[in-house]
Amino acid sequence: MKKYIIIIPFLILAIACKTKQPMTQQELATASRVQELIDNRKIDITATWAYPLASNVLNQLAVNNGLGAGNSGSRINLLGNGNFLKIHNDSVSAYLPYYGERRMGGGYNSSNGVEFAGIPKSFEITKDKKTDPTEMKFSISQDAETYEVFIEFFNTKKVQISVNSVQRTSIRYDGFMDLDAE
């Protein structure tokens, strides 16, 4: 009996440490296209999920079905709402719905979402050959608000976007790249 107790953890460890499977031709083509679009700065992103910082207000909305069926105060489905983040050459534009708390006013006629268009103040792309995601970060101002945007691009065309602002609580979005962008 003691032999089995000793062998079982080693079997579990051996199964958990299996090597990574090589990429298929389709996965290699997708990864190549993702990197080509990033290198050429022709990126169109659609967000599918929003992950706001959960707060009492958002949790109350979720409990009372104010965020829609299947959503919670920390995860909101964005399919079908027309959001985007586009990077074309030096210009960046976005409209991403915002769920969270605003720390400072917004004034009249200000957007409720994360909305900006223009040329970012700082723009940086980092690609580590050993890791999958390519990272991009930039800072851009719209009206009286400045956004710090951090994007992770994965070889599978999946994307994670984090948006920070002094005027709002942080929010993260999951989405995907349009590989047919031109």
Salt bridges, closest charged atoms under 4 A:
GLU36 OE2 - ARG33 NH1 3.16
ASP44 OD1 - HIS88 NE2 2.74
ASP90 OD1 - ARG41 NH1 3.50
GLU145 OE1 - ARG102 NH2 3.31
GLU145 OE2 - ARG168 NE 2.77
ASP174 OD1 - ARG172 NH1 2.68
GLU182 OE2 - ARG33 NH2 2.95
